[in-house]
Every structure is written in C-alpha cells, then in structure tokens.
C-alpha cells in the first residue's frame, strides 16, 4: 500500500515548476504584534517581492491607524473630532462604518469608543484607572456618538472627551489588505497572520490548512484543531495582554458598559470570510457572555465560533461540532 502513495508524491513533485516553493517570513513589531506571511510561489524572487509588499502594507496601516503614533490619521481624529468634523480617508471612513455596524450587530458589546476609558490602561506598566477615573470617562463610551458624514467623508464626536481605538478590528483589516495584495499578484495559496488574526487563501499541498486554538492557560496545549480553506479566523483571549493585581486580572478587552476588563469568557475564536469581520466579532463573548454571544453568532450565516468559558467548558456554534474540531 505504500508504493502507490510514493509514486503519487513523486509525480506531484515532478509536475511542479522547478523553482516553485513554500516561502515564509515572520516579523515582529508591526502593529505591536508578530506578522507571519506564508505562500506558495512559482518564482522565489516574485515570492519575496510579494511578502515584502504585504509587510509594507502592514506598516502603512499601522502608520495610519495607530493610537501610539501622534501623527497617525486616527490620532488626529482623536485630537480634533470633538471640536469639529474631520475629513478622513475613504479607507478610515469605511473601517469606521464597519466598526459601527458591528456595534449594532453585537448590541454595543463591540465599541471602538471604549478607548475613552481604555487609554488609561497600560498593561506593560501594570497601570489601570481607579473607579473615580472610570466614572468620569465612562459617558464617553457610546458608539452612537460617532457621527459619520458620507457625503463629506467626515467624522465628528458628539461628546467631548471621546476617543476611538481600532485595536479590535485594525489587525483584521491589515490582514485583509495583505491578502488582497497577494491575490492581485496572482498568489493562490497563502496565509497571512497578525497576532491572533489570520486569513487563508487556497489549500496547502492539496489539504486544508489546520489551525489550532490554544488553551487559555497552557500555551502549548491545543483545545481544538480546525481545517480551513479560503477563510479567516480570529482568536481573542484574556491571556494576550494582561497583568494581575490583588487577585484581579486586568486585560485589554474592555467592557463598554463598565470600563473594566470583560471576563465572561476566557477565549473566543471566530471563523468567517474576512479577518476584518472575524476580528470585529471576536470580543463580543467577553462582554455578553457565551450563551448570548452564541445566539448572535448563530444568526450570522457566515460566522462560526468556539468559546472557552471561565469554567473551562468549550462551546461551539451550530456550524461546528466537537468531533470535527476537537484535538483528538
């Protein structure tokens, strides 16, 4: 039984172009995370050029949408939009529009104005706001106060003291931009990842790409493996950026209603057509809780999800079943 398989593999190798190969690049630091680009290239030079183009696009998105860069378009919006409408690029306008759509879909669980409180957290320095600071800033969290004027391509904040942050959707957008660049260059098989957000085009050696979901507490343990082709996947967890103080875990996913770190799940993995969509929907369960989030995900025909509760229970949407996804 082994010989036919070996013959088939040999034929597979023979029919490939002589210089074709899988190529991978990993780079740290863009958007504060690790970027991975893996692709099948029929020419090494063209493959390297495609990877460089993806990384350049990631840097461009970071320069435009980082709240840590005072000259970014987003920082300018935060500085001025409460005083007057600010004209913004079509790219930022479309992304803000998408973010507000996700706020409506999730009953406000996803809200880019969380930054009105969120900017006071510094997870590297173990800094968090006190109750008085949260109470003073909390009224600034309300996605309905972000006013977009499509005709003039402007954004205005209806309340002073508001800030927005695209950390919950920007990496997914950057991944989608990277995939679009690869597709425009004729790349049919690739993976682009930015932190917990990934998008795949095509298959890998005639088989699906297999993506593992890590255990929230044991980084070397996988709780599920999911085969994917032409799909995006985003995983958010309370273990990504956090610190603990007096028995309380402070992490980067902020509940818009309270200004505190949301804690109703430990991990949420969303599978869908684009990384922008999966990234934007992966924070919902932390705020609403697993049951309500599963209800919302099940209403969206292009979305599936795997959630891990604080008790360690793993929940799946109706499009997935444990025998198909569990790590056996």
ZAMARGU-4260 file (C-alpha; in steps of 0.2 Angstrom, whole numbers, plus 5000, padded with zeros to 4 digits):
<rodrens>
0) 5000/5000/5000 | 5015/5012/5002 | 5021/5011/4984 | 5006/5019/4976 | 5007/5034/4988
5) 5026/5036/4985 | 5023/5036/4966 | 5009/5049/4968 | 5020/5060/4978 | 5034/5059/4966
10) 5023/5064/4952 | 5017/5078/4962 | 5035/5084/4964 | 5038/5082/4945 | 5024/5092/4939
15) 5028/5107/4950 | 5038/5121/4942 | 5057/5119/4945 | 5058/5134/4956 | 5041/5133/4965
20) 5042/5133/4984 | 5033/5137/5000 | 5040/5153/5007 | 5038/5160/5025 | 5043/5176/5033
25) 5040/5181/5052 | 5042/5199/5058 | 5039/5206/5075 | 5035/5224/5079 | 5022/5229/5066
30) 5006/5235/5075 | 5014/5229/5091 | 5012/5211/5086 | 5020/5196/5076 | 5016/5196/5057
35) 5018/5179/5048 | 5016/5178/5029 | 5017/5160/5021 | 5014/5157/5002 | 5017/5146/4988
40) 5027/5155/4975 | 5032/5149/4957 | 5047/5160/4957 | 5057/5164/4973 | 5060/5182/4968
45) 5042/5185/4965 | 5038/5177/4981 | 5050/5188/4991 | 5043/5203/4982 | 5025/5198/4987
50) 5030/5196/5005 | 5039/5212/5006 | 5023/5221/4998 | 5012/5213/5012 | 5024/5219/5026
55) 5025/5236/5018 | 5006/5237/5018 | 5005/5232/5036 | 5017/5246/5041 | 5006/5258/5031
60) 4990/5253/5040 | 5000/5254/5057 | 5006/5272/5052 | 4988/5277/5048 | 4978/5269/5062
65) 4989/5268/5077 | 4984/5277/5093 | 5003/5276/5098 | 5009/5287/5084 | 5004/5306/5086
70) 5005/5309/5068 | 4993/5295/5063 | 4976/5299/5055 | 4967/5291/5069 | 4977/5301/5082
75) 4972/5317/5073 | 4954/5312/5073 | 4955/5309/5092 | 4963/5326/5095 | 4951/5336/5085
80) 4935/5327/5081 | 4926/5333/5096 | 4929/5351/5091 | 4924/5349/5073 | 4920/5337/5059
85) 4937/5330/5052 | 4939/5324/5034 | 4946/5307/5033 | 4952/5295/5020 | 4940/5283/5012
90) 4949/5268/5020 | 4947/5275/5038 | 4929/5280/5034 | 4924/5263/5028 | 4933/5255/5043
95) 4924/5266/5055 | 4907/5262/5046 | 4911/5244/5048 | 4915/5245/5066 | 4899/5254/5069
100) 4889/5240/5060 | 4897/5228/5072 | 4892/5238/5087 | 4874/5237/5081 | 4875/5218/5077
105) 4883/5215/5095 | 4871/5226/5105 | 4885/5238/5109 | 4897/5224/5115 | 4910/5229/5102
110) 4913/5248/5103 | 4928/5257/5097 | 4924/5271/5109 | 4930/5260/5123 | 4946/5270/5121
115) 4938/5284/5131 | 4942/5273/5146 | 4954/5261/5138 | 4968/5273/5135 | 4971/5274/5154
120) 4976/5256/5155 | 4995/5252/5152 | 4997/5233/5153 | 5015/5234/5151 | 5017/5245/5166
125) 5003/5237/5176 | 4993/5253/5176 | 4974/5254/5177 | 4962/5268/5181 | 4953/5269/5198
130) 4935/5270/5200 | 4934/5289/5200 | 4943/5290/5184 | 4932/5277/5176 | 4916/5285/5182
135) 4922/5302/5174 | 4927/5295/5157 | 4913/5281/5155 | 4900/5293/5147 | 4912/5295/5133
140) 4909/5276/5128 | 4895/5276/5116 | 4897/5271/5098 | 4881/5282/5094 | 4891/5297/5097
145) 4902/5294/5082 | 4894/5304/5068 | 4900/5299/5050 | 4895/5310/5036 | 4897/5300/5020
150) 4894/5315/5008 | 4908/5325/5015 | 4919/5310/5021 | 4920/5317/5039 | 4919/5310/5057
155) 4913/5320/5072 | 4912/5316/5090 | 4896/5322/5098 | 4904/5322/5115 | 4919/5330/5122
160) 4932/5318/5129 | 4929/5304/5117 | 4942/5293/5110 | 4942/5279/5097 | 4953/5264/5095
165) 4954/5252/5081 | 4964/5239/5090 | 4948/5227/5090 | 4947/5227/5071 | 4963/5235/5064
170) 4974/5220/5063 | 4960/5210/5054 | 4959/5225/5041 | 4978/5224/5039 | 4977/5205/5036
175) 4964/5208/5023 | 4974/5221/5014 | 4989/5209/5014 | 4978/5195/5006 | 4972/5207/4993
180) 4989/5212/4988 | 4994/5193/4986 | 4979/5190/4976 | 4982/5205/4965 | 5000/5197/4962
185) 4992/5180/4957 | 4996/5171/4973 | 4983/5157/4976 | 4989/5148/4991 | 4994/5159/5006
190) 4992/5163/5025 | 4993/5180/5032 | 4993/5182/5051 | 4994/5197/5063 | 4994/5192/5081
195) 4978/5182/5084 | 4970/5186/5066 | 4973/5176/5051 | 4966/5174/5034 | 4970/5159/5022
200) 4968/5158/5003 | 4968/5141/4994 | 4974/5125/5002 | 4991/5118/5007 | 4998/5103/4997
205) 4980/5098/4992 | 4974/5098/5010 | 4966/5111/5021 | 4976/5122/5032 | 4974/5116/5050
210) 4973/5130/5063 | 4975/5126/5082 | 4966/5135/5096 | 4977/5136/5111 | 4972/5133/5129
215) 4969/5149/5138 | 4981/5144/5152 | 4993/5132/5144 | 5000/5139/5129 | 5007/5123/5122
220) 4991/5114/5123 | 4978/5114/5109 | 4959/5113/5113 | 4954/5112/5095 | 4961/5110/5078
225) 4950/5117/5063 | 4954/5113/5045 | 4951/5128/5034 | 4952/5134/5016 | 4948/5151/5010
230) 4943/5158/5027 | 4948/5169/5041 | 4950/5166/5059 | 4952/5177/5074 | 4956/5172/5092
235) 4954/5184/5107 | 4959/5179/5124 | 4962/5187/5141 | 4979/5180/5141 | 4986/5191/5127
240) 4989/5207/5136 | 4986/5207/5154 | 4993/5209/5172 | 4986/5203/5189 | 4984/5214/5204
245) 4976/5208/5221 | 4969/5193/5213 | 4961/5203/5198 | 4966/5200/5180 | 4966/5216/5170
250) 4967/5213/5152 | 4964/5223/5135 | 4946/5218/5131 | 4936/5232/5140 | 4918/5230/5143
255) 4910/5246/5136 | 4896/5247/5149 | 4908/5246/5164 | 4925/5252/5158 | 4933/5236/5167
260) 4941/5221/5158 | 4927/5209/5152 | 4928/5192/5160 | 4913/5182/5154 | 4924/5170/5143
265) 4942/5166/5143 | 4944/5164/5124 | 4934/5167/5109 | 4938/5161/5091 | 4928/5167/5076
270) 4928/5159/5059 | 4922/5169/5044 | 4925/5176/5027 | 4937/5190/5031 | 4948/5194/5045
275) 4940/5211/5047 | 4924/5203/5051 | 4931/5189/5062 | 4942/5202/5072 | 4927/5213/5075
280) 4916/5200/5081 | 4929/5191/5092 | 4927/5202/5108 | 4908/5200/5109 | 4908/5185/5120
285) 4919/5193/5133 | 4906/5206/5136 | 4889/5197/5133 | 4894/5180/5140 | 4894/5164/5130
290) 4876/5160/5128 | 4871/5177/5122 | 4886/5178/5110 | 4882/5160/5103 | 4864/5167/5099
295) 4871/5181/5090 | 4884/5171/5080 | 4871/5158/5076 | 4861/5172/5067 | 4875/5176/5056
300) 4876/5164/5042 | 4894/5167/5038 | 4901/5165/5055 | 4906/5151/5067 | 4914/5151/5084
305) 4922/5142/5098 | 4921/5149/5115 | 4930/5144/5131 | 4921/5149/5147 | 4929/5153/5164
310) 4925/5136/5170 | 4934/5128/5155 | 4919/5122/5145 | 4921/5123/5126 | 4906/5129/5117
315) 4903/5128/5098 | 4891/5137/5086 | 4879/5126/5076 | 4890/5125/5061 | 4904/5116/5071
320) 4903/5100/5080 | 4916/5094/5093 | 4920/5078/5084 | 4926/5089/5069 | 4936/5101/5079
325) 4942/5093/5095 | 4960/5089/5097 | 4960/5070/5097
</rodrens>
